[in-house]
Amino acid sequence: MRDAWPVLAFDAWRDTAMTLQLWTQVVGKIRLAHTPWLNHSWQVPLYVTARGLTTSPIPNGVEIVELEFDFIAHRLVGRSSNGTVAELGLEPMPVADFYHAALALAHKLGLKADINPFPCELPGAIAFPDDHLHHAYDADAVHRFWRALLQADRLLKHFRTAFLGKASPVHFFWGSFDLAVTRFSGRPAPLHPGGVPGLADAVTREAYSHEVSSAGFWPGSESFPRAMFYSYAYPQPEGFEQAAMPAGATYEAALGEFILPYDTVRASTDPDALVMDFLQASYAAAASLGRWDRAALECDLGEPGRPRPVAG
């Protein structure tokens, strides 16, 4: 089991991580430009696949197009339902070059719309066509990152099965570069203050229009270079930060969320159990302190081939 959780030290793949985040933003914005808006921006994320990350089908008139980062063969592969296939090799190249190549690939597949060339959620970011600073691509590091995403995706999807209320898919947000799943209480939330770099306040406020408990996996960033599982609540109920968590998990005031370091998970004798305990404990803190109707919203974890029982 420990072999399934590869080493993922942010400092060791910092340059590649920053470049890859920008590349995923280019591809994500191609999807954004062609897909009707869905509540909480659910039309924009990428999804974990058996080879990497995909846009899932993008509408294109009477056809569909799909773009996939293949982190085994290290290709960006585009496919259209009309039979057209286009590929781009993933190798060290400036963001500017990737931007132009990815748009050319999309145009070959019939996706003609332009995209906003400015990155999201990154303070002081450079416009894609002008970014010759970020150009690293360590294929081994990217493969390890994807293998970590596989484990996080698997556990977050299992955790999601224990909730009957409104819940998001497990999806990869390219703006913040994290894999996330969100549960909703069903009640409206206070207006979000906004202020996220490179993101319109209207987008942030719509995303947080209702009370949430959100959890996920994040590989770290320049300002917080540490891979982790995380969990937060919006609005954060009083006493949330003092809630009891599994050993190794702490409340990180700078982030406003509970974190469970990835290295702590790797070192655990039972990584799956530790992550699931963390997800449940942090959700329970948000739901109990926020006075959610837990009896109506929760159920047992799902099991393969076993329908959920319904009382007569």
Secondary structure as UniProt FT lines:
FT   HELIX           2..4
FT   HELIX           10..12
FT   HELIX           14..34
FT   HELIX           39..41
FT   TURN            42..43
FT   STRAND          46..48
FT   STRAND          52..54
FT   STRAND          58..60
FT   TURN            61..62
FT   STRAND          63..70
FT   TURN            71..74
FT   STRAND          75..80
FT   TURN            81..82
FT   STRAND          85..89
FT   HELIX           95..108
FT   TURN            109..110
FT   TURN            123..124
FT   HELIX           128..130
FT   HELIX           139..160
FT   TURN            161..162
FT   STRAND          171..173
FT   TURN            174..177
FT   STRAND          178..188
FT   TURN            197..198
FT   HELIX           201..207
FT   STRAND          210..218
FT   STRAND          228..234
FT   TURN            238..239
FT   HELIX           240..242
FT   TURN            247..248
FT   STRAND          250..252
FT   TURN            253..256
FT   STRAND          257..261
FT   HELIX           262..267
FT   HELIX           271..289
FT   TURN            290..291
FT   HELIX           294..297
FT   TURN            304..305
//
